[in-house]
């Protein structure tokens, strides 16, 4: 993989998009990357747009503050795929929550799909952990960050009441085929 990446994670408010972006960014810093992380969200508490952008570089500090052409994009809900797909570069890796998104755009590059929300609800036992299921899957399939680094980053920023279930969700996502 290249030593520089532009990453977009987008979904609805309430899906934990900003937390997922923060944990991923912290884990990448812990693995020696330089990271610029920005967030955008609507005023609604639940259901509005929520987006995290990360610019990640191994050898030097990123020179951009916002994503220009993402080479990795995660979409947790259909509306945000439609709205933010314009930020995705040609040949990018798309990671999609197939609970809500049934097909990828026709011109998509590499597409990875798994039912993060359904897995969170049925296998982890808490629908609110879909973001962690996605991060575990991301670690497994994209290969940019290790699962143990993600777990450590999550533990350092998560409310203690959520650590156990979030770790279970991360590891469940990591094992998804």
Secondary structure, DSSP 8 states (H G I E B T S, - for coil): --SEEEEEEEEETTS-HHHHHHHHHHHHHHTT-EEEEEEEE-SSSSSSEEEEEEEEESSS--S-SS-SSEEEEEESSHHHHHHHGGGEEEEEEEEEETTT--S--TT-SEEEEE-HHHHIIIIIS-GGGHHHHHHHHHHHHH-SS-HHHHHHHHHHHS-HHHHHHHHHHHHHHHH--
